[in-house]
Amino acid sequence: MSPALAAAAAGFGTGLSLIVAIGAQNAFVLRQGVRRDAVLAVVGICALSDAVLIALGVGGVGALVVAWPGALTVVGWVGGAFLLGYGALAARRVVKPGDGLRAAGDAAGSRRRAVLTCLALTWLNPHVYLDTVFLLGSIAADRGPLRWTFGLGAALASLCWFAVLGFGARLLGRFLARPSAWRVLDGLVAATMITLGVLLLVGG
């Protein structure tokens, strides 16, 4: 295996190991995929955002952010409040299931909400910066001149994961045709969002 291919494979494996962990972003992508609601836009936002953040990390921007430690604290507070709000909405759907039981998305308003929510879940989550800008950036630095190849592999892992998660989730549509199954999914989403929101606020 050539050094470049080895670096790309290492980046792919490292990126995948960080991305597949259960979190607010993955839970949201899964739910949108099951509902078939703005899946392409959501997957594109997640993958492109990760690619930008990974590029910043590989380029050494992480060192600049470290110079202002209050940045992640502010992001953590805002992101924590947002996650608590989104988690509360998911919890309400568990108690009073309504349109969320439909497997198909609806109007442009739904797509607009999905895009804005996805952007917030991505850019207001300090863990995203820790994983991409700091952790992947520091690991890539050890690759020397092949650091950008490593970063490309990590970005490719993000694209593959979100595509599989978003577009593959529709296979669960038949199972989630039952209202009780949707309530379980929304319950998991609510638990994930609220737990992460509390952790971000406490940690901030």
N, C-alpha and C positions, 0 to 999 in steps of 0.2 A: 504493500500500500504506500502510495506517495505521501510525502509530508503534508501536502496541501489537503489531500483527501482525508488523511488521519486527523488533521486539525478540524476540518468540516464535520467529520463524524463525531469528534469529541464535543464540538459545539452543539451538534444536534442532540446528543445524549444528555449533555448537561442542561441544555435548555428544556428538554422534555421532562427531565426529572424535577425541575422547578415549576413548570407550568401545570402539570397534571394534578398537583395537590388541590384538594377540594377547597374552594374559596368562593367569594362573592361573585367574581367575574365568571367563573365556570358554571356556577349555579344559574346565573342569569342567561348565559348562552344556551345551557341545556333547556331551560324553560322556553326560550324563544324558539329553539329548534323543534321542540315538541309541538308548539303552537303553530309552527311554520309562519312566524311573524317577523318580517324584516331580517331573515336569517343571513342573507348575503351581506347586508349592510353591517350587521352586528359582527359577523365573522371578519369582515374586512377591517372594521375599526379596531378590533382586538389585535389582529395580526399586524396591521400597519403601525399601531401604537407601540407594540412590542418591538417591532423593527426599528422604529425611531429611538426608543429608549435604549435598546441594545447598542445602536450606533453611537449614541451619546456616551454610554459606558465604555465602549471600546475606544472612543476618541479621547477618553480621559476627563470627561466633564464631571464625573463623580467627585474628583478631588476638589473642584470648585464648590460643589454643593456642601461638602464637608466643612468648608470654611464658614458656612452659615447653618449651624445645627438647628436653629429655630425653624428652618424651612419645613423639615419633615414633621415637626411638632404641629405646626399650623395645618399642614395637609392632613395630619392624623385627626385633629379635632373636627375639621370640616367633613372629612370622609367618614368619621365615626358617626356624626350626626346624620349624614345622608343614609348610611347603612341602617341605622336604627329606624329612620322613617320608612325606607323601602321594606325593611323586615316587618314593620307594623302593618303595612299594606298587605304583604303576603299572609300575615297571621289573620288579618280580617277576611281574606279570601277563604281561609280554612274554616272559619266560623260561619261565614255567609258566602258560599260559593255562588258565583254568578256567571258572567260572560267568560270568566277564566276557564270554564269547563269545556269551551269549544277548542278543538284541536287546530282550527284555522284562525289566522289573524284577520283583521278587518281593514279599516280605512287608513288613509294617509296619516291621520292623527295618531293612530296606534304606532305607525312606523316612525313618526317624529318623536314620540315618547320613547320608543325603544332606542333610537339613536342617541338621544340626550341622556337617557339612563346609562347606556353602555359607555358613553364618554365619561360620565361622572364616576362610574364604578372602576374605570380604568385609570383615570388621571387623578382621582382623589383618594387613591389607596396607596399609602406609603410603602406597603409591602411590595408593590409592583416596582417601585424605584429601588428598593433594597435588592430584589432578585435580579433585575435587569441592569440598571446603571452601576450599582456597586458590586454585587457578587459576580455576575457574568463579566462585567468590565475588568475586575481584578484578575479573574481567571484568564481572560483573553490576553491580558498584559504579559502573562508568562509565556505566551506563544510568540512573542517578538514580532517579526515581520509577517507572521501568519495569523496575527490577532484578528484581522478583518475577515479572514477565511473562517476562523472559529466563530466570529459573530454572525457570519452568513449562515452557518450551520444552525446556530441557535435560533435565528429568525425563521429559518425554514421549519424548524421543529414547532415553533409557535403557529405558523400558518397551517401545518398539517394537523396539529392537535385541535385547533378551533374549527377547522373545516370538518373534521371527523365528528367532533362534539355537536356542532350546529346542524350539519346536514344528516348525520347519522341518527340524531335524536328522533327524527320523524318515524323511525322504525318502531318506536314505543307508542305511536299514535293509537293503535288498536287496544293496547293495554290501558292507555290513559283515557279511553272513551268512557270509562266508568267514573262517575263523580268522586267516588271514594279514593280512586287512584290519584286524581288531581289534588285532592285534599292532602294526601300524603306528600306529593311533590312540593306543594306550596308550604307544607309544614316543614319540610327539610330546608327549603329556601329561606323561610322565616327564621329558623333556628340558626342557620349559617350566617345570615345577614346580621341578626341581633347580637349573636356571640362576637362576631368580628367587630361590630360597631362598639360594643362595650369595651372590648380589649383595646381598641384604638383610642377611645376616650380616656380610659384608665392609664394606658401607657403614655399618653400625651401629657 
